């Protein structure tokens, strides 16, 4: 296996595991399942375009962006974890997060948060992009971004067909899935906070 192909496979597996298109499709359905198909498509496309742009920026300028604003990855993880936990908490109650409504004026807000950030382009995804791009040549960076674009396309297809999944499984099953995903998201949020706090404490001990 060539080094470039091996790099591409490694990047795909890493991104797929962190983004988890299947799980995020369920979250997407829980957030926009009561909207019209056209709105769902618009939100899906916008969220993934924003996600891709964010990963491109952090792949190329990640460390510089963090240094410019004085941001550390642990702080980013903690903030992202809090957002994910709040979203999961409201989904546990069988409803969408109060941070996001289904009104047309807020479609863009839903696409940006929680879908693009922190669910799709969260701390883990950004850290992975920076890990595979930091200190690498432009060829490796290009491969990383190309593979991520493919994963975004796969996720988009999953999002588009989420409405059909809703009609097949019914509202009662969707409610159960929404609560289960809320529990998972809450745990994910807590885990992100724990990892962020541990990393922050470790950084303080070093200094």
TIVOPA-485560 format. One record per residue (C-alpha): x, y, z; residue in three letters. Coordinates in steps of 0.001 Angstrom, whole numbers, plus 500000, padded with zeros to 6 digits. Layout:
! TIVOPA-485560
XYZAla;...
! end
This chain:
! TIVOPA-485560
500000500000500000Unk;501371503398499021Unk;502037505975501773Unk;499485508368500275Unk;496734505723500205Unk;497604504643503718Unk;497413508271504843Unk;494030508691503128Unk;492595505564504795Unk;493897506619508201Unk;492355510072507837Unk;489006508634506691Unk;488764506164509575Unk;489703508841512120Unk;487225511402510802Unk;484446508818510393Unk;484829507613513980Unk;484735511150515386Unk;482008512638513153Unk;479912509428513261Unk;477509510250510386Unk;474977507620511493Unk;474602508983515019Unk;474576512591513798Unk;471848511727511296Unk;469618510789514222Unk;470486514066515941Unk;469706515909512696Unk;466327514166512501Unk;465568515120516091Unk;466401518772515462Unk;464709519348512087Unk;462317516411511733Unk;459266518675512019Unk;460432520985509223Unk;459616520907505512Unk;461892518894503230Unk;463248522032501572Unk;464277523485504941Unk;465932520214505954Unk;467924520160502721Unk;468929523804503162Unk;470083523247506740Unk;471937520031505847Unk;473813521700502988Unk;474631524831504968Unk;475823522934508046Unk;478161520716506021Unk;479525523617503970Unk;480284525486507204Unk;481827522327508650Unk;484088521887505625Unk;485173525542505665Unk;486013525316509376Unk;488116522177508858Unk;489918523786505899Unk;490770526824508022Unk;492018524787510965Unk;493918522365508719Unk;495846525227507160Unk;495842527871509899Unk;494819525966513037Unk;497698526780515358Unk;497878530361514129Unk;494141530881514792Unk;494422529558518338Unk;497498531688519024Unk;495896534797517516Unk;492927534674519881Unk;494819533163522795Unk;492650530030522705Unk;493790526615523869Unk;492366523306522648Unk;491358522305526218Unk;489285525504526524Unk;487689524761523161Unk;486846521231524332Unk;485257522503527563Unk;483101525089525759Unk;482056522552523138Unk;481268520010525838Unk;478965522441527630Unk;477063523152524393Unk;476712519445523574Unk;475528518681527118Unk;472842521401527002Unk;471559520131523659Unk;471507516549524937Unk;469719517615528139Unk;466815519131526210Unk;466644516127523859Unk;466386513864526927Unk;463124515647527657Unk;461858514593524239Unk;462151517986522576Unk;464586520069520631Unk;467118522162522468Unk;465784525528523655Unk;468897526952522058Unk;467386526144518668Unk;463878526535517350Unk;462278525489514092Unk;461365529020513025Unk;462545530014509593Unk;464652532897510889Unk;466651530460512967Unk;467382527896510231Unk;470855529332509779Unk;471427529208513528Unk;470613525493513633Unk;472978524870510719Unk;475777526681512533Unk;475047525377516035Unk;474645522614517052Unk;475101520910513675Unk;478272522496512287Unk;479695523392515710Unk;480173521458517879Unk;478621518226516518Unk;480313517981513105Unk;483262520363513409Unk;483755519842517113Unk;486988519826519120Unk;487710516201518193Unk;487273516816514462Unk;489339520004514591Unk;492053518310516635Unk;492157515443514128Unk;492420517846511203Unk;495229519749512898Unk;496976516498513825Unk;497035515243510235Unk;497948518674508845Unk;500455520085511347Unk;503985519844510019Unk;502830517950506915Unk;503405518864503307Unk;500738520359501084Unk;500114516963499485Unk;499103515431502813Unk;496963518460503648Unk;495219518210500264Unk;494536514483500798Unk;493196515181504301Unk;490782517808502991Unk;489735515650500015Unk;488928512716502296Unk;487012515003504643Unk;485021516357501679Unk;483998512787500798Unk;482882512202504386Unk;480870515437504290Unk;479142514195501135Unk;478298510884502820Unk;476921512739505834Unk;474861515025503569Unk;473237512010501891Unk;472441510550505330Unk;470880513856506408Unk;468764514117503262Unk;467267510656503767Unk;466641511258507477Unk;463064512386506736Unk;462291509046505092Unk;463640507283508158Unk;461296509380510316Unk;458252508420508235Unk;459230504750508391Unk;459835504459512125Unk;457012506766513305Unk;456816509550515858Unk;456835507301518936Unk;460041505538517900Unk;461557508893516948Unk;460793510154520449Unk;462610507180521935Unk;465565507694519600Unk;465628511413520429Unk;465850510641524152Unk;468527507998523612Unk;470575510381521486Unk;470033513049524131Unk;471547510718526707Unk;474474509934524416Unk;475042513614523642Unk;474907514499527337Unk;477527511861528092Unk;479618513037525131Unk;479414516584526453Unk;480534515534529920Unk;483375513489528408Unk;484516516473526343Unk;484518518622529497Unk;486499515992531438Unk;489082515676528644Unk;489336519459528397Unk;489763519905532138Unk;492349517103532326Unk;494342518646529491Unk;494098522103531071Unk;495335520790534430Unk;498165518956532678Unk;499184522168530905Unk;499181524059534191Unk;501381521399535829Unk;503887521635532983Unk;504127525397533391Unk;
! end
